């Protein structure tokens, strides 16, 4: 084992260790949310994940972006076969270890080259879509400097990585001619053969240097990418899978009935109940807060949603409030929730589990104006390619405003009063309910 | 009550129970259908169709109360559950097992949110019920007045996306021999009318445009002469939108029950 292999192993182990550390941090942040048991209908859940995450079924609702995304997705998954080869070569000092597959290896490398080119082209188109074409959802208010930069960094990184792969293969082909004992003539290179001419104009020593440099660039680049991803919106490449598995299987119109409220209503309505009775052993005491003021009042699934969001903005582009110029943007709700979970998670890590920074999701991050603009139409939920539910968070924030802060637009308060007093949201007498029969 | 009613015969659950009877189905009117002048016409149209088909139905009358839907969507879970609790008590006392309603909001709440609170009923939207009546031959309709006319259908969020009911209303339009023309945003991609989530009861937040106007413009683009709706709130929003566009003379916003009642000259 040479010094190169030792350095490689050190870099690899460090890269993976840093990645795991960050994953743990995100897991802890997601667990800031309260518990919610989701483990029913397992076969439906696997099917949903297979269809939506693996099968990309919702992506193709928008054919152009959907097709390009599938190219990048398939490319990403399959090019990992070559990454695996690089890792094995790096550890054991072999070269193109998988070439023992013979004819299939030729096919594999050829196929990966075609994918690499397609991924590269798709990323170029994505960059054009984001930066040159004026597609509205890429330029909404929440798309500030960082979210825009994040998207571009990912695309440029992918272009560089794919470029390195192809150039490395071109160098390999030149070396296969000059140094067949170290670079045995294996693989087929339908794309990079076009670069052989340029590569061949350099001296063998230079080409050898290029090949090694590109090889290292590619693997270090991939490890850097791996560690960038969990700090980026790009983390959806992993979380899309659990998020679709845990997604809501109920009809979208159905909102949960708050168990804490149910207990209190039963006490209120049941004259024989003892309001001072202690809950039976083993039963949880009532939930601390009604609705959500902060991320700790949301469920872990809401926070998983937030970390899964890749800020594509399909939700906001179909939101009736956003379309008509209101401040509400479902994507911003998800971004704010994630950013707040990050902030509070970091604070708690530094100051202890039970500490709190005094800030909150509502008011500090999300304004009342935003959440009152929602029509609860579920268009955002339907549009999300990874089954995120912004509406669930919006309703939980409303619940907190109403049931904890007693804060609502004046007309909403009148609507509540009317329902309480007349059993209708308007000020009509219950005695007139059947008047429609006699009117024509 | 019956002696007051000349033109329409509508029984209520209480008087049926007094006779020891229970109807085939409860017609849940909803607050809009009970109090809103425009929506009352939809209620009457549907009741006429039920009478025509000889459906054994009844209403709760003065005993009906808001399902709690707008309270729940606005975040007042207490008020919602109080409403649900008392409505369920009333319905369970009458042994209600089947409900039909002309309001998708009531439909969604009764169907999806009441079961956990003790109210288990088979709940149908009136467009589903009307299809059933026609498919079983209890209600017959010929295209007549609507034959060949262009009708566009606006999907109410709580019927469409909320509960995946897209076909029943469209079936009805086909049964009228009318030409169904779709808006650009339809079915699962349908645009909200702007009333849901308790928006009906408040002013919209500041913005560039009202949602109902955005939606009405889309309906106008189809060149349909009728906008069919399946929700009293959507109906109000689209009607207002047509007035805003000064199209109320040329494009009618009608509930599906009204269209069928009109085709049958009821």
Contacts between the chains, C-beta under 8 A, distances in Angstrom:
chain1	res1	chain2	res2	distance
A	250	B	112	7.2
A	251	B	108	7.6
A	251	B	112	5.6
A	251	B	162	6.2
A	251	B	163	5.0
A	251	B	164	6.8
A	252	B	161	5.5
A	252	B	162	5.3
A	252	B	163	7.7
A	253	B	108	4.0
A	253	B	112	6.0
A	253	B	157	7.8
A	253	B	158	4.9
A	253	B	161	7.5
A	253	B	162	2.6
A	253	B	163	5.2
A	254	B	108	7.2
A	254	B	112	3.6
A	254	B	113	6.1
A	254	B	162	7.9
A	255	B	72	6.1
A	255	B	73	7.5
A	255	B	113	6.6
A	257	B	77	7.6
A	257	B	81	6.8
A	257	B	84	8.0
A	257	B	113	6.1
A	257	B	116	5.1
A	257	B	117	6.1
A	258	B	77	4.8
A	258	B	81	7.7
A	261	B	77	4.6
A	261	B	78	5.7
A	261	B	81	5.4
A	262	B	81	6.1
A	262	B	117	7.0
A	264	B	78	7.3
A	265	B	78	6.7
A	265	B	81	4.4
A	265	B	82	5.8
A	265	B	85	5.8
A	266	B	85	7.8
A	268	B	82	7.4
A	269	B	82	7.4
A	269	B	85	5.2
A	269	B	86	7.7
A	290	B	77	7.1
A	291	B	75	6.5
A	291	B	77	7.8
A	318	B	185	8.0
A	318	B	189	7.0
A	318	B	191	7.8
A	320	B	191	5.8
A	320	B	192	4.4
A	320	B	194	6.3
A	320	B	211	4.5
A	320	B	214	7.2
A	320	B	215	7.8
A	321	B	205	7.2
A	321	B	207	7.2
A	321	B	211	7.2
A	323	B	191	7.7
A	323	B	211	7.7
A	323	B	214	6.4
A	324	B	207	4.8
A	324	B	208	5.9
A	324	B	209	4.3
A	324	B	210	6.7
A	324	B	211	5.2
A	324	B	214	5.6
A	325	B	206	8.0
A	325	B	207	3.6
A	325	B	208	3.0
A	325	B	209	6.1
A	326	B	204	7.3
A	326	B	205	4.8
A	326	B	206	7.2
A	326	B	207	4.1
A	327	B	205	6.7
A	327	B	206	8.0
A	327	B	207	8.0
A	328	B	205	7.4
A	369	B	205	5.5
A	369	B	206	7.9
A	372	B	202	7.4
A	372	B	205	6.1
A	373	B	204	7.3
A	373	B	205	4.2
A	373	B	207	7.7
A	374	B	197	5.3
A	375	B	157	7.3
A	375	B	192	4.8
A	375	B	194	6.1
A	375	B	195	7.1
A	375	B	196	4.3
A	375	B	197	4.5
A	375	B	199	5.1
A	375	B	211	6.9
A	376	B	73	5.0
A	376	B	157	7.5
A	376	B	196	5.1
A	376	B	197	3.2
A	376	B	198	7.9
A	377	B	157	4.1
A	377	B	161	6.9
A	377	B	192	3.6
A	377	B	196	5.3
A	377	B	197	7.2
A	378	B	157	6.0
A	378	B	161	4.4
A	378	B	162	6.1
A	379	B	157	7.6
A	379	B	161	6.9
A	379	B	189	7.7
A	379	B	190	8.0
A	379	B	191	7.3
A	379	B	192	6.6
A	381	B	161	7.7
A	382	B	161	5.4
A	382	B	188	5.4
A	382	B	189	7.4
A	395	B	73	7.2
A	395	B	75	6.6
A	397	B	75	7.9
A	398	B	74	6.3
A	398	B	75	3.1
A	399	B	75	4.2
A	399	B	76	7.9
A	399	B	77	5.9
A	400	B	75	7.5
A	401	B	75	6.2
A	402	B	74	6.7
A	402	B	75	3.9
A	402	B	76	5.0
A	403	B	75	6.9
A	403	B	76	7.0
A	403	B	77	6.7
A	403	B	78	6.5
A	408	B	74	6.8
A	408	B	75	7.6
A	409	B	202	5.0
A	409	B	203	7.5
A	411	B	201	5.7
A	411	B	202	4.3
A	411	B	203	6.7
A	412	B	74	5.3
A	412	B	198	6.3
A	412	B	201	6.3
A	412	B	202	5.4
A	414	B	201	7.7
A	415	B	70	6.0
A	415	B	71	7.6
A	415	B	74	7.2
A	415	B	198	6.8
A	415	B	201	4.1
A	415	B	202	7.7
A	416	B	71	6.1
A	416	B	74	7.4
A	416	B	76	5.6
A	416	B	79	5.8
A	419	B	66	4.9
A	419	B	68	7.1
A	419	B	70	7.3
A	419	B	71	5.6
A	419	B	79	5.9
A	419	B	83	6.6
A	420	B	79	6.5
A	420	B	82	8.0
A	423	B	31	8.0
A	423	B	64	7.6
A	423	B	65	3.3
A	423	B	66	5.3
A	423	B	83	7.5
A	424	B	31	4.2
A	424	B	34	7.1
A	424	B	35	6.0
A	424	B	65	7.5
A	424	B	66	5.4
A	425	B	31	5.8
A	425	B	66	6.2
A	425	B	70	5.1
A	425	B	200	7.7
A	425	B	201	5.6
A	426	B	31	6.9
A	426	B	35	5.8
A	426	B	36	7.9
A	428	B	34	7.6
A	428	B	35	4.4
A	430	B	62	5.7
A	430	B	65	7.1
A	431	B	62	6.0
A	432	B	34	7.6
A	432	B	35	7.0
A	433	B	29	7.2
A	433	B	34	4.7
A	433	B	35	7.6
A	433	B	61	6.2
A	433	B	62	5.2
A	433	B	64	5.9
A	434	B	1	6.9
A	434	B	10	7.5
A	434	B	12	7.2
A	434	B	34	7.4
A	434	B	59	6.7
A	434	B	61	4.5
A	434	B	62	6.4
A	435	B	34	7.7
A	435	B	40	7.9
A	436	B	29	7.4
A	436	B	33	7.1
A	436	B	34	6.3
A	436	B	40	4.1
A	436	B	43	5.0
A	436	B	44	6.0
A	437	B	1	7.5
A	437	B	4	7.9
A	437	B	5	5.4
A	437	B	8	5.6
A	437	B	10	5.0
A	437	B	44	7.9
A	437	B	47	7.6
A	438	B	4	5.9
A	438	B	5	6.0
A	438	B	6	7.9
A	438	B	8	7.9
A	439	B	40	6.4
A	439	B	44	7.8
A	440	B	7	6.4
A	440	B	44	7.3
